[in-house]
């Protein structure tokens, strides 16, 4: 009979403290896959509230979001990743070479659909952001949570300021949660934030 693995001191503290449980909830809510999915939905619905927007959104979901979710959670089930955040830097070396081509499929799909320039530009920048993050991972495990939260927030400010303000508040909470949970150090958060900001500006401004 297998015994359950012992919880670390940090895990026991997080389960006992309300602040720890709150931080873990925020970290899940602000997961890049969740943040990006909701943000894409808001951008498309605000800019293309018609059949074209629905087709683009559905295509992005099928070609990029769903495969990425399968990659993350399938990797956890198989033991390839320790968690759905791919928190271990050594594991990310195997994550980026798969995640980048998946994002590139989204670019090809948007080009095939003759999507508006802002959609195609966003898809292209997302691929570039992933490539930069993959290169940076050779030296530092930057925060993908911070990167994509800031990336999406910057774009949402351009679409609707009220969306941007809500996203900014959540992005700040997400950054706090990643630091509180010990997933990243300040330098890793700053690097992720700067790359996300640059990507958001390149996409929307």
C-alpha positions in Angstrom: 0.0 0.0 0.0 1.4 3.4 -1.1 1.6 6.2 1.5 0.9 9.7 0.5 3.9 11.9 0.1 4.7 14.1 3.1 3.7 17.7 2.7 6.5 20.3 2.9 6.5 22.8 5.7 5.4 25.5 3.3 2.4 23.4 2.0 1.3 22.7 5.6 1.5 26.4 6.4 -0.5 27.4 3.2 -3.3 24.9 4.1 -3.5 26.2 7.6 -3.4 30.0 6.8 -6.3 31.7 5.1 -3.8 34.0 3.4 -2.1 30.9 1.9 -5.4 29.4 0.6 -6.3 32.8 -0.8 -2.9 33.1 -2.6 -3.3 29.6 -4.1 -6.8 30.5 -5.3 -5.5 33.7 -6.9 -2.6 31.8 -8.5 -5.1 29.4 -10.1 -7.4 32.2 -11.2 -4.5 34.1 -12.7 -3.0 31.1 -14.4 -1.8 32.2 -17.9 -4.2 29.8 -19.6 -7.1 31.3 -17.7 -6.0 34.9 -18.0 -5.3 34.6 -21.7 -8.5 32.8 -22.5 -10.7 35.4 -20.7 -8.7 38.3 -22.2 -9.0 37.0 -25.7 -12.7 36.5 -25.2 -13.1 40.1 -24.0 -11.0 41.6 -26.8 -12.8 39.6 -29.6 -16.3 40.4 -28.2 -15.4 44.1 -27.9 -13.8 44.5 -31.3 -15.7 41.9 -33.3 -19.2 41.4 -31.8 -20.4 39.4 -34.8 -20.1 36.0 -36.5 -16.5 36.7 -37.6 -15.5 37.3 -34.0 -17.2 34.0 -33.0 -15.4 32.0 -35.7 -12.0 33.6 -34.7 -12.6 32.9 -31.0 -13.6 29.3 -31.7 -10.6 28.7 -34.0 -8.2 30.1 -31.4 -9.8 27.9 -28.7 -9.5 24.7 -30.8 -6.0 25.5 -32.3 -4.2 27.0 -29.3 -6.1 27.1 -26.0 -7.3 23.5 -25.9 -4.0 22.0 -27.1 -2.1 24.0 -24.5 -4.5 22.9 -21.8 -4.0 19.3 -22.9 -0.2 19.8 -22.9 -0.2 21.2 -19.3 -2.7 18.8 -17.6 -1.6 15.8 -19.7 2.0 16.5 -18.6 0.9 16.6 -15.0 -1.0 13.3 -15.2 2.0 11.6 -17.0 4.5 13.0 -14.5 6.3 15.1 -17.1 5.5 18.3 -15.1 5.3 18.6 -11.3 2.3 20.9 -11.6 0.2 22.8 -14.2 2.4 25.9 -13.8 5.5 23.9 -14.9 7.2 25.4 -11.9 10.5 23.6 -12.3 12.9 25.3 -14.6 14.4 22.1 -15.9 10.9 20.9 -16.9 10.3 24.1 -18.8 13.2 23.2 -21.1 10.8 20.5 -22.5 7.7 22.7 -22.3 8.7 25.6 -24.5 9.6 23.5 -27.6 6.0 22.2 -27.6 4.2 25.3 -26.5 5.9 27.5 -29.2 4.7 25.4 -32.2 1.2 25.3 -30.7 1.2 29.1 -30.6 2.5 29.2 -34.2 -0.5 27.1 -35.3 -2.7 29.9 -34.0 -0.8 32.4 -36.2 -1.3 30.1 -39.2 -5.0 29.7 -38.4 -5.5 33.5 -38.1 -3.7 34.1 -41.4 -5.8 31.5 -43.1 -9.0 33.1 -41.8 -7.8 36.6 -42.9 -8.3 37.8 -39.3 -8.1 41.5 -38.6 -4.6 42.9 -38.2 -4.8 43.3 -34.4 -5.7 39.6 -34.0 -2.9 38.4 -36.3 -0.5 40.8 -34.6 -1.5 39.5 -31.2 -0.9 35.9 -32.3 2.5 36.7 -33.7 3.6 38.6 -30.6 2.5 35.7 -28.4 4.8 33.4 -30.3 7.7 35.9 -29.9 6.9 36.3 -26.2 7.1 32.5 -25.8 10.4 32.4 -27.7 11.9 35.1 -25.5 10.7 33.4 -22.4 12.2 30.1 -23.6 15.6 31.8 -24.2 15.4 33.5 -20.8 14.7 30.2 -19.2 18.3 29.1 -19.9 19.3 31.5 -17.2 16.2 32.3 -15.1 12.8 30.8 -14.5 10.8 34.0 -15.2 7.2 34.2 -14.1 4.8 33.3 -16.9 2.0 34.3 -14.6 3.3 37.8 -14.4 4.3 37.9 -18.1 0.8 37.0 -19.4 -1.1 38.9 -16.8 0.7 42.1 -17.7 0.6 41.3 -21.4 -3.2 40.9 -21.3 -3.7 43.9 -19.0 -1.8 46.2 -21.4 -3.9 45.0 -24.3 -7.2 45.3 -22.3 -6.4 48.9 -21.4 -6.3 49.7 -25.1 -9.6 47.9 -25.8 -11.5 49.3 -22.8 -10.0 51.2 -19.8 -12.4 49.5 -17.4 -11.3 46.1 -18.5 -7.7 47.2 -18.1 -8.3 48.4 -14.5 -9.9 45.2 -13.5 -7.1 43.2 -15.1 -4.5 45.4 -13.5 -5.9 44.7 -10.0 -5.9 41.0 -10.7 -2.4 41.1 -12.2 -1.1 42.7 -9.0 -2.8 40.1 -6.9 -1.3 37.3 -9.1 2.2 38.8 -8.7 1.7 38.9 -4.9 0.5 35.3 -4.8 3.5 34.0 -6.8 5.9 35.7 -4.5 3.9 34.7 -1.4 3.9 31.0 -2.5 7.6 31.1 -3.1 7.2 30.2 -6.8 9.4 33.0 -7.9 11.8 35.6 -6.6 11.5 39.4 -7.3 14.0 39.3 -10.2 11.9 36.6 -12.0 8.7 38.6 -11.5 10.3 41.7 -12.9 11.7 40.0 -16.0 8.3 38.4 -16.7 6.6 41.7 -16.1 8.9 43.6 -18.5 8.5 41.1 -21.3 4.7 41.1 -20.9 4.6 44.9 -20.9 6.8 45.0 -24.1 4.6 42.4 -25.8 1.4 44.2 -24.8 2.6 47.5 -26.2 3.8 45.8 -29.4 0.4 44.2 -29.8 -2.0 47.0 -28.9 -0.2 50.4 -28.9 
